[in-house]
Amino acid sequence: MALTNSGSEAEPVEQSSHPEVEKHSTKVLMLGALGVVYGDIGTSPIYALREALHASSGTDPRSAVLGVLSLIVWALTIIVTIKYVAFVLRADNKGEGGTLSLMALARKAYPAGSSIILGIGLCGAALFFGDAIITPAISVLSAVEGLSVVTPAFDPYVVPITLVILAVLFAVQRFGTGRVASVFGPVTGLWFLAIGIAGLLHILDDPSVLLAINPYYAVVYLAEAKTGAFLTVGAVFLAVTGAEALYVDLGHFGRRPIVLAWVWIVFPCLLLSYFGQGAFVLAHGGLPDNPFFQMLPDWALIPMVGLATAATVIASQAVISGAFSLTRQAVQLNLLPRIEVQHTSEMQLGQIYMPRVNLILALGVMLLVVGFGSSSSLASAYGISVTGEMLMTTILLFVVMRWQWKWQTALAAALALLFGTIDTGFFLANIVKFVEGGWVSIAVAGIMGLVMGTWIRGSRYLFDKTRRNEIPLDFLAGNLLKKKPQLVSGTAVFL
């Protein structure tokens, strides 16, 4: 744990892993990353296209499907592939990722803006905690609701089943990310394979759905839908929620396994799933209530609901692990009081478990499940915190690109402007859902911001008061010269 001085924040300690980590196969780490890092974004196909098409009601079905799909494809390409995979993951702070690590890099690179950068970093970290409360609730709820597709008789049991599953998920956190990943990784790998194959088979229903690769359809839809497009964009963002987990969980697996897993497995399977759902909707000439489950054959429905439930439980792992990492960084930077940290791996220093954080998350998530009762209701609460956190990341990334990496101002500003425009658009599209439930994530972020701000001010006040009571070194040295201390022969060791 880092020690701090004079109210200034210490840099995170260097993550020097055990030498045996280097011997781990990249494929093994990729499999672990599938379970811990990509569980969140990997389960978005269950509800993202459904919610976006519902928001586009009133528009020509074909135009809506192609437009929404085009928006999803390019959101995944620009936000995840280009922004996070190509750029943000390169900004590691001695092996660690996350908003606070990026903030530490930015403050070191541009000391003149230290106070402003600190504020931006605190906002980003607080917003991530807001996301960490909502993600497990909406992910597990959306999968368990698939039981209602099998038979409506399961409706009264959706919330109780969800609560039991979540209780088990938080209970197993004490075993550590490594052991969890060894189980979750293969299951998530099977999940991506299943949604990719299901989507591929249905693309044949209407191959013209592949036209959505052309961003022209996204532009045309936004122009035609006008005010309705604003709501659709907010729902489209559900497809990229979980992208922030790639960076936050960087310390758990490293950059290379995370990048390879995205390029070769996650991204292709997500595209196949979304295109397959779109083709299914077009082939059926309307807007099915739940295209992800409805496009499955009857024999595959129950197994897929079970696999989806397992996958969404795993999806929650991404933000839970991220919350542990972010809290630890906040403690190291003297933004939070010291909290118990248990290291769960002999080989990877970034794999940790924090009992108190785990308990707070568990209580918060379960309260949301009981309070909102359905994934559609929670979808209104989802998005604001994530888009806000992504916008803070873009601002900090610009500082790192310009002053840490020494890029030309024009190039750094151009990339930041591209990412920032998209982040701002998604944020504005989600902020309209504030009254419907978006206030939840803002409230959680506000509480975390207040706690961190109070701790920082209190720590600085305590340091200043302590320093005023200290004896100046010049005075002490003068006194020692005037009255030499009694010397004792020999050597003493003080502990």
Order of alpha helices (4+ residues) and beta strands (2+ residues): alpha-alpha-alpha-alpha-alpha-alpha-alpha-alpha-alpha-alpha-alpha-alpha-alpha-alpha-alpha-alpha-alpha-beta-beta-alpha-alpha-alpha-alpha-alpha-alpha
